[in-house]
Amino acid sequence: MYDDQTLLTFAQKAGAALAERGLMLASAESCTGGWIGQAVTSVAGSSAWYDRGFITYSNHAKQQMLGVQAATLTQYGAVSEQTAQEMAMGAIKMSEAQIAVAVTGIAGPGGGSKEKPVGTVCFAWACRHGLAHSKTHFFAGDRAAIRRQAVATALSGILQLLSDIPPSVV
C-alpha cells in the first residue's frame, strides 16, 4: 500500500521532472478530491512547476470548469476514459500548464455497478499539443485505499508521460 511518504516521493520525482523541462502541471480531480494537489504542494518549491488544480466532483462542475461535454457524460458516464480525457484537456485550456493529469472514479463504498464496480478509476494525462494517454484501473480496498492508489497512479503517470514525449513536443 502507498503511504504518505511514498506519495510525497512520487510528487517530488514528478516535480523534479517537470522543473527540469520548465513545465507547469495542472490537475483535474473528481474522486481524489484534491489529494493530487495536496500531494504536489507538499513539496517545497512546487509553485515552480504546479499551476493549479480543479476539483470537479459533480458533473456540472466538470462541464462548467473544464468544458466536459454533456454528450460525453451522457454517453460514457462521469467515470470513463472519455470524461477523464476531456477533463485533462480542459485543465490545460483553463490554466497556464503544459501538462495535466485527470482522475475520475468510484471510490465507494457505494456507487458501483456491474459494469463499473467500486474501485474503477479512469485517468488521463495530456500535454498542450494534445492528449497523451488514458487508462482505467480497478483498485481494491476501502475508500481511502482506492483514493490513495489513484493519487499514486496519477503521479507516476506524469513521469511516464514525460518519458514518452520528446521535449520539443510539449
C-alpha positions in Angstrom: 0.0 0.0 0.0 1.1 3.6 -0.6 1.8 5.6 2.5 2.2 9.4 2.7 6.0 9.2 2.3 5.6 7.2 -0.9 3.1 9.7 -2.3 5.5 12.5 -1.4 8.3 10.7 -3.2 6.2 10.3 -6.3 5.3 14.1 -6.1 9.0 15.0 -5.7 10.0 12.9 -8.7 7.2 14.3 -10.8 8.1 17.8 -9.7 11.8 17.4 -10.5 11.0 16.0 -14.0 8.6 19.0 -14.7 11.1 21.5 -13.3 13.9 20.0 -15.3 11.9 20.7 -18.5 10.5 24.0 -17.4 6.9 22.8 -17.5 3.9 23.5 -15.3 1.3 21.0 -14.2 -2.5 21.3 -13.7 -4.6 18.6 -12.0 -8.3 17.9 -12.6 -9.7 15.7 -9.8 -13.0 14.1 -9.1 -12.8 11.0 -6.8 -9.5 12.1 -5.3 -11.0 15.4 -4.1 -7.8 17.5 -4.4 -5.4 14.9 -3.0 -3.2 15.2 -6.0 -2.9 18.9 -5.4 -2.3 18.3 -1.8 0.5 15.8 -2.6 2.3 18.1 -5.0 2.0 21.2 -2.8 3.6 19.2 0.0 6.8 19.5 -2.0 8.7 22.7 -1.1 9.1 24.9 -4.2 6.2 23.3 -6.1 5.0 26.7 -7.2 7.8 26.5 -9.8 6.0 23.6 -11.5 2.4 23.3 -10.2 0.0 25.9 -11.7 -3.4 24.9 -10.3 -5.9 22.2 -9.5 -9.6 21.7 -10.4 -11.8 19.7 -8.0 -14.7 18.8 -10.2 -16.7 16.4 -8.2 -20.1 17.0 -9.8 -20.9 16.6 -13.4 -22.0 20.2 -13.5 -18.5 21.2 -12.2 -16.8 19.1 -14.8 -18.8 20.9 -17.5 -18.6 24.4 -16.1 -14.9 24.4 -15.0 -13.3 22.0 -17.6 -15.6 22.1 -20.6 -16.5 18.4 -20.4 -19.3 17.9 -22.9 -22.8 16.9 -21.7 -22.9 14.3 -24.5 -19.7 12.7 -23.2 -21.2 12.4 -19.7 -24.5 11.0 -21.1 -22.9 8.5 -23.5 -19.9 7.3 -21.4 -20.6 8.5 -17.8 -18.6 10.5 -15.4 -16.4 7.5 -14.7 -14.9 6.9 -18.2 -11.7 7.5 -20.0 -13.5 9.8 -22.4 -14.5 12.0 -19.5 -11.0 11.9 -18.0 -9.6 12.9 -21.4 -11.9 15.9 -21.6 -11.1 16.8 -18.0 -7.3 16.8 -18.8 -7.7 18.8 -21.9 -9.9 21.3 -20.1 -7.3 21.7 -17.3 -4.7 22.5 -20.0 -7.1 25.0 -21.7 -8.1 26.7 -18.4 -4.6 27.1 -17.0 -1.1 28.1 -17.8 0.1 24.5 -17.5 1.6 22.5 -20.4 0.9 19.1 -18.6 -2.3 17.9 -17.0 -3.5 14.9 -15.1 -7.2 14.0 -14.6 -8.8 11.4 -12.4 -12.4 10.3 -12.1 -13.7 7.2 -10.4 -15.8 5.3 -7.9 -14.1 5.2 -4.5 -17.0 3.6 -2.7 -18.2 2.2 -0.5 -21.4 2.6 -2.7 -21.9 3.9 -6.2 -20.6 0.9 -8.2 -22.3 -1.2 -10.7 -21.6 -4.5 -12.5 -20.0 -2.6 -15.4 -18.2 -0.1 -13.2 -17.6 -1.6 -9.8 -16.3 0.3 -6.7 -12.6 0.8 -7.4 -12.9 1.7 -11.0 -10.8 4.8 -11.6 -10.1 6.4 -15.0 -7.1 8.5 -15.7 -5.9 10.8 -18.5 -2.6 12.6 -19.0 -2.3 15.4 -21.5 0.1 17.9 -22.8 -0.6 21.2 -24.5 -0.2 19.7 -28.0 -2.9 17.1 -27.3 -4.0 14.1 -25.4 -1.1 11.8 -24.5 -2.8 8.7 -23.0 -5.5 7.4 -20.8 -6.3 4.2 -18.9 -8.6 2.6 -16.4 -7.6 0.8 -13.2 -9.6 -1.4 -11.0 -8.3 -0.9 -7.4 -9.2 -2.9 -4.3 -9.7 -1.8 -0.8 -11.7 0.7 1.1 -12.4 4.3 0.0 -9.2 5.6 1.4 -7.1 2.8 -0.2 -8.7 3.3 -3.6 -8.1 7.1 -3.5 -4.5 6.7 -2.3 -3.8 4.2 -5.1 -5.4 6.7 -7.6 -3.1 9.5 -6.4 0.0 7.3 -6.7 -1.1 6.2 -10.2 -1.8 9.8 -11.3 1.6 11.0 -10.1 3.6 8.1 -11.5 1.7 8.6 -14.8 3.1 12.1 -15.0 6.6 10.6 -15.0 5.6 8.1 -17.7 4.2 10.9 -19.8 7.3 13.0 -19.6 9.5 10.0 -20.6 7.2 9.2 -23.5 7.2 12.6 -25.3 10.1 14.4 -26.7 10.8 17.8 -25.0 10.1 19.7 -28.2 6.6 18.4 -28.5 5.2 19.8 -25.2 
